Amino acid sequence: MNKTIQPADRVSAIQEYYFSRKLKEIAGLNAGGADIISLGIGGPDRPPHPDVIETMVDEVQKPGNHSYQPGIGIPQFRKAIADWYSRWYGVSLDPATEVQPLIGSKEGILHISLAFLNPGDGVLVPNPGYPTYTSVSRLTQAEIFNYDLLEENGWMPDLELMESTLPLDKIKLMWINYPHMPTGTPATLELFEKIVAFGKKHGIVIAHDNPYSFILNDRPLSLLQVEGAKEIAIELNSLSKSHNMAGWRMAMMASNPTFINWVFKVKSNIDSGQFRPMMLAAVKALESTPEWYSELNAAYSSRRLLAEQIMTQLGCTFDRNQRGLFLWGRIPDTEKSSESLADKALYNARVFITPGFIFGSNGDRYIRISLCATEDKLSEALQRIKDNL
């Protein structure tokens, strides 16, 4: 063959997801007997509520539940999403036109981007922030404009600075995420009101990724609580963190009917409906009582104390008011970088923590510890670090 086959340009614009690459390396180390304790990924290690599992088991055994399902989701699931938003956020949604089930929020990020961004359109991406906002924007060939989130500003966007320094007439979409990952900064209604007003003023769609509002957070907030937010905003939410259903890939999008329809046009050409028993199990999960969330957070609170001890042992400083599934800490000035500290923990103490540089340049002096490990594992990780670093 004389002609060399090359991938599409969009493939060259991205790299394999950091955690995908790192987990391969850790698997190799474990195969050699390393026994790495992973405090990197935010994948809940506990099961869903027993009623959720029982519903799944019962529904799987029904012969009629194994056929294709509608891409818009079954009515019971859509209604459960709307009821959940009403009960916990005080947000009214029409289950027929203002909600859309998703196969995970990560899928939703792609579908929203494909629905709104033409090649060359501008997209606002937080630095630091979830790496998928950047990689998906590159896949759509949009132009990325990073906006700084800095510790000295409380990890909040400086909207006035953005208005004076960025070509906002070129920008079509803005990603936000509060409680923020990776910093754990909680949302405020005042912040949401300012961002909605910013979006309306400049004709920018505000996409809020909201999977952490129930984790170590006694005041869950939705961007859609702001009056008129649905006119300009889309919110992603998920059962992965709040209901221990990460592997189930059950998530949702909420917005106005027009935005929902545009995104569904994209989605319907990419994937099909979710498995009916899983949707019915998700309905059961969304009916969880306050006691479920309290018990879940009690476990994370205990783990968080151990994560704080690990941070302190590493010489890092952190804000105890963080929310969500992680602990974010600033590394000592004596450390070269977050990557070098994470590598020392991995290779010397056999503990995997996440270096902050993967979330953007503003994260390079920080590390992140996941709370998705048992207290025993966190205690062992603490001892390994004491003994080896």
C-alpha positions in Angstrom: 0.0 0.0 0.0 1.5 3.3 -1.1 -0.8 5.7 0.7 -0.5 5.9 4.5 -3.8 6.0 6.3 -4.2 8.9 8.8 -6.9 9.5 11.4 -9.2 12.5 11.3 -7.7 15.7 12.5 -9.9 15.6 15.5 -8.2 12.5 16.7 -4.8 14.2 16.6 -6.3 17.1 18.6 -6.9 15.0 21.7 -5.1 12.4 23.9 -6.4 9.3 25.5 -8.2 10.2 28.8 -5.6 10.6 31.6 -7.3 8.1 33.9 -7.6 5.6 31.1 -3.9 5.7 30.6 -3.0 5.8 34.3 -5.2 2.9 35.1 -3.4 0.8 32.5 -0.1 1.6 34.2 -1.6 0.8 37.7 -2.9 -2.5 36.3 0.6 -3.4 35.2 2.1 -2.5 38.6 -0.6 -4.5 40.3 0.2 -7.5 38.0 3.7 -7.3 39.3 2.5 -7.4 42.9 2.5 -3.7 43.8 -1.0 -3.6 45.4 -1.7 0.1 44.6 -4.3 1.8 46.7 -6.3 4.0 44.3 -7.5 7.4 45.6 -7.7 8.8 42.1 -11.1 8.3 40.5 -14.4 9.4 41.8 -16.2 6.1 41.2 -18.4 5.2 44.2 -17.4 1.9 45.7 -20.7 1.3 47.6 -23.8 -0.3 46.0 -27.1 1.4 45.3 -30.0 1.1 47.7 -31.2 -2.5 48.1 -34.6 -1.5 46.7 -32.9 -0.3 43.5 -31.1 -3.6 43.1 -34.3 -5.6 43.8 -36.2 -3.6 41.2 -33.5 -4.3 38.7 -33.5 -8.0 39.4 -37.3 -8.3 39.2 -37.6 -6.3 36.0 -34.8 -8.2 34.3 -36.7 -11.5 34.7 -39.7 -10.1 32.8 -39.6 -11.4 29.2 -41.0 -8.2 27.7 -38.3 -5.9 29.1 -35.5 -6.8 26.8 -36.5 -5.0 23.6 -35.4 -1.6 22.3 -36.7 1.3 24.3 -37.5 4.9 23.2 -34.5 7.2 23.1 -36.5 9.8 25.0 -36.8 7.3 27.9 -39.9 5.7 29.4 -42.5 8.0 30.8 -42.0 6.7 34.4 -38.3 7.7 34.3 -39.0 11.1 32.9 -41.7 11.8 35.5 -39.3 10.6 38.3 -36.7 13.0 37.1 -39.2 15.9 37.1 -40.5 14.9 40.6 -36.9 14.7 41.9 -36.1 18.2 40.7 -39.3 19.5 42.3 -38.8 17.7 45.6 -35.1 18.6 46.1 -34.5 21.8 44.1 -38.0 23.3 44.0 -37.7 23.4 40.2 -40.7 22.7 38.0 -40.1 20.7 34.9 -42.5 19.3 32.3 -41.5 15.6 32.1 -42.7 15.4 28.5 -40.7 18.3 27.1 -38.1 19.6 29.6 -36.1 16.5 30.6 -34.0 14.0 28.7 -32.5 10.8 30.1 -28.8 10.3 29.2 -26.4 7.4 29.2 -24.2 9.4 31.7 -23.4 13.1 31.9 -20.2 12.6 29.9 -22.4 11.6 27.0 -24.5 14.7 27.5 -21.4 16.9 27.3 -20.7 15.5 23.8 -24.4 15.8 22.7 -24.8 19.4 23.9 -21.5 20.4 22.2 -22.6 18.8 18.9 -26.0 20.4 19.1 -24.7 24.0 19.7 -21.1 24.3 18.4 -20.1 24.7 14.8 -16.4 24.5 13.9 -14.8 27.8 15.0 -17.5 28.7 17.5 -16.2 29.8 20.9 -16.7 27.8 24.1 -15.8 29.0 27.6 -14.1 26.2 29.6 -13.0 26.6 33.3 -9.4 26.3 34.3 -9.2 24.1 36.4 -12.1 22.0 35.2 -13.3 18.6 34.1 -11.0 17.6 31.2 -13.9 16.3 29.1 -15.1 19.9 28.5 -11.8 20.6 26.7 -11.5 17.3 24.8 -15.1 17.3 23.6 -14.8 20.9 22.5 -11.7 19.9 20.5 -13.6 17.0 18.9 -16.3 19.5 17.7 -13.5 21.8 16.4 -14.7 24.7 18.5 -12.3 27.4 19.7 -11.6 27.1 23.4 -11.4 30.1 25.6 -10.3 29.2 29.1 -11.6 31.3 32.0 -9.5 31.3 35.1 -10.7 30.0 38.5 -8.2 31.0 41.2 -7.9 30.2 44.8 -7.6 33.9 45.7 -11.0 34.5 44.0 -12.7 31.6 45.8 -12.6 29.5 42.6 -15.3 31.7 41.2 -15.4 33.1 37.6 -14.6 36.8 37.2 -17.4 37.7 34.8 -16.4 41.4 34.6 -12.8 40.4 33.5 -14.2 38.0 30.9 -16.4 40.8 29.5 -13.3 43.1 29.2 -10.8 40.5 27.8 -12.7 37.9 25.8 -14.5 38.1 22.4 -17.8 37.2 23.8 -19.6 37.9 20.5 -17.8 34.8 19.2 -18.7 32.6 22.1 -21.8 30.3 22.0 -21.4 28.0 25.0 -20.1 28.2 28.6 -19.4 25.2 30.9 -19.8 25.6 34.6 -19.7 23.0 37.4 -20.7 23.7 41.0 -20.1 22.2 43.5 -16.9 22.5 41.5 -14.8 19.6 40.4 -11.9 19.4 41.3 -11.8 22.2 43.9 -15.0 21.3 45.8 -16.2 24.9 45.8 -20.0 25.0 46.6 -22.5 26.9 44.5 -24.4 30.0 45.7 -27.6 31.3 44.2 -26.0 34.7 43.9 -23.3 33.1 41.6 -25.9 31.3 39.6 -28.0 34.5 39.2 -24.9 36.4 37.9 -24.0 33.6 35.4 -27.6 33.4 34.1 -27.6 37.2 33.6 -24.2 37.0 31.9 -25.5 34.3 29.5 -28.6 36.2 28.6 -26.7 39.5 28.1 -24.3 37.9 25.6 -26.4 35.2 24.1 -24.3 32.4 25.5 -25.8 29.1 26.4 -24.9 28.2 30.0 -24.3 24.4 30.5 -24.2 23.4 34.2 -22.7 20.0 35.1 -24.2 19.2 38.5 -23.4 15.7 39.7 -22.1 16.6 43.2 -24.8 18.6 44.8 -25.9 15.9 47.2 -22.4 14.8 48.4 -21.3 16.3 51.7 -23.6 19.2 50.9 -26.6 20.1 53.1 -28.0 22.6 50.5 -28.4 21.0 47.1 -28.7 23.8 44.4 -29.7 23.8 40.8 -28.9 26.5 38.3 -32.5 26.2 37.2 -33.7 27.6 40.5 -32.8 31.0 39.1 -35.8 32.7 37.6 -35.7 32.5 33.8 -32.7 30.2 33.7 -34.3 27.7 31.5 -34.4 30.3 28.7 -30.6 30.2 28.4 -29.4 27.2 30.4 -29.0 23.5 30.3 -28.3 21.4 33.4 -26.8 17.9 33.5 -27.4 15.7 36.6 -26.6 12.2 37.4 -27.3 9.2 39.6 -23.7 8.1 39.5 -22.4 9.9 42.6 -25.6 10.6 44.6 -27.1 7.1 44.2 -24.0 4.9 43.8 -24.9 4.1 40.2 -21.8 5.1 38.3 -21.6 1.9 36.2 -25.3 2.0 35.4 -24.8 5.2 33.3 -28.1 6.8 34.3 -28.1 10.6 34.0 -30.4 13.4 32.8 -30.5 16.8 31.1 -33.0 19.5 31.9 -33.8 22.7 30.0 -36.4 24.4 27.8 -38.2 22.3 25.2 -36.3 23.8 22.2 -32.9 23.1 23.6 -34.0 19.6 24.7 -35.3 18.9 21.1 -32.0 20.1 19.5 -29.9 17.9 21.7 -32.2 14.9 21.2 -31.9 15.3 17.4 -28.2 14.7 17.9 -28.6 12.0 20.5 -31.1 10.0 18.5 -28.6 9.6 15.7 -25.9 8.4 18.0 -27.4 6.0 20.5 -30.6 4.2 21.4 -32.8 4.0 24.5 -31.5 2.7 27.8 -32.3 -0.8 29.2 -35.9 -0.7 30.6 -35.1 -2.5 33.9 -32.3 0.0 34.6 -34.7 2.9 34.0 -37.2 1.4 36.3 -34.5 0.9 38.9 -33.4 4.5 38.4 -37.0 5.5 39.2 -36.7 3.7 42.5 -33.4 5.5 43.2 -34.9 8.9 42.6 -37.5 8.1 45.2 -34.9 7.8 47.9 -35.7 9.4 51.2 -33.6 11.9 53.1 -32.3 9.1 55.2 -30.5 7.6 52.1 -28.5 10.8 51.5 -27.8 11.2 55.2 -26.4 7.7 55.5 -24.3 8.1 52.4 -22.9 11.4 53.6 -22.1 9.9 57.0 -19.8 7.4 55.3 -18.2 10.1 53.2 -17.7 12.4 56.2 -15.7 9.7 58.0 -13.6 9.1 54.9 -13.1 12.8 54.5 -11.4 13.0 57.9 -8.9 10.4 56.8 -8.3 12.2 53.4 -7.6 15.4 55.4 -5.0 13.5 57.4 -3.3 12.3 54.2 -3.3 15.8 52.8 -1.7 17.1 56.0 0.9 14.3 56.0 1.8 15.3 52.4 2.3 18.9 53.6 -0.7 20.2 51.7 -3.1 22.9 52.7 -6.9 22.7 52.0 -10.2 24.4 52.6 -12.5 22.4 54.9 -15.6 23.9 53.4 -15.2 21.8 50.2 -18.2 19.8 49.0 -18.4 16.7 46.7 -16.5 13.5 46.3 -12.9 14.7 46.6 -10.5 16.7 48.6 -8.4 19.3 46.8 -5.2 20.5 48.4 -2.3 22.9 47.6 1.0 21.2 47.5 4.0 22.6 49.5 6.2 25.2 47.8 9.1 22.8 48.1 7.5 20.4 45.7 8.3 20.7 42.0 4.8 20.0 40.7 1.6 18.1 41.4 2.8 15.4 39.0 6.0 14.9 40.8 4.3 14.6 44.2 1.7 12.2 42.8 4.5 10.1 41.2 6.3 9.9 44.6 3.1 8.7 46.3 2.6 6.2 43.5 6.0 4.7 43.2 7.3 5.1 46.7 4.1 4.6 48.8 2.0 2.7 46.3 -0.8 5.2 46.6 -2.4 6.7 43.5 -3.6 10.3 43.9 -4.6 12.7 41.1 -2.2 15.5 40.1 -4.0 18.7 39.6 -2.3 19.6 36.3 -4.7 17.3 34.4 -7.5 19.8 35.2 -5.6 22.8 33.7 -2.6 25.0 34.3 -4.3 26.5 37.4 -4.3 23.1 39.0 -0.6 22.4 38.7 0.1 23.3 42.4 -2.7 21.1 43.7 -3.5 17.4 44.1 -6.9 15.7 44.5 -7.8 12.7 46.7 -11.0 10.7 46.0 -13.2 9.6 48.9 -14.2 6.5 47.0 -12.2 4.1 49.1 -13.1 2.4 52.3 -11.9 3.7 55.7 -9.5 0.8 55.9 -7.9 1.6 52.6 -7.6 5.2 53.4 -6.0 4.4 56.8 -3.6 2.0 55.0 -2.8 4.7 52.4 -2.1 7.2 55.3 0.3 4.7 56.9 2.1 4.0 53.7 2.7 7.7 53.1 3.9 8.1 56.7 6.3 5.2 56.2 7.6 5.9 52.7 7.5 9.7 52.0 
